[in-house]
Amino acid sequence: MSIEIRNEAARDIAAIEAVTIAAFLQAAHTDHTEQFIVDALRKAGQLTISLVADDDGAVIGHVAVSPIALSDGASRWYGLGPISVVPGHQGQGIGSQLMTRALAELRALGAAGCVVLGDPRYYARFGFRAEPSLVLPDVPAEYFQAIVFSGQLPSATVSYHQAFAARA
């Protein structure tokens, strides 16, 4: 297996959708709309970073990163997710490769920070941690985490792009 992490190409769109559906099919704590969110972000021009894990021409993983809004007006903050790896390739470090590359690209873009909604046991290894000053309404605080790249940690309520409400 030779995994290449690269930017998505137009030819990858159907495969990204299939990977996302497969990755979340048996997942707990999901409403199974992740593929619709990625598509809506793409159509809205809000995919700041969209990387695929390519295994000799087959897309087996994907990560999306999009801008977020903070109630205090802080800028250059992003939300990571969804991140997907097909079930047959989970647990092999592919998600970690996607995360590491996405975070490196955010730093290179001059991002101030990034938030993620997910399992704190997984995301802590990348430097994310729950930050009481950043709030995503109606979400348990321990599952909403942030990493600061530069500047101060904002004290704000976070809003994701309206694409995160996509249901079809």
PyMOL commands that set and color helices and strands:
alter all, ss='L'
color gray80, all
select helices_A, chain A and resi 10-24+34-43+87-89+94-109+120-126+141-143+162-165
alter helices_A, ss='H'
color red, helices_A
select strands_A, chain A and resi 3-7+49-55+58-67+69-70+77-85+113-117+129-130+134-135+144-148+156-159
alter strands_A, ss='S'
color yellow, strands_A
deselect
rebuild
show_as cartoon
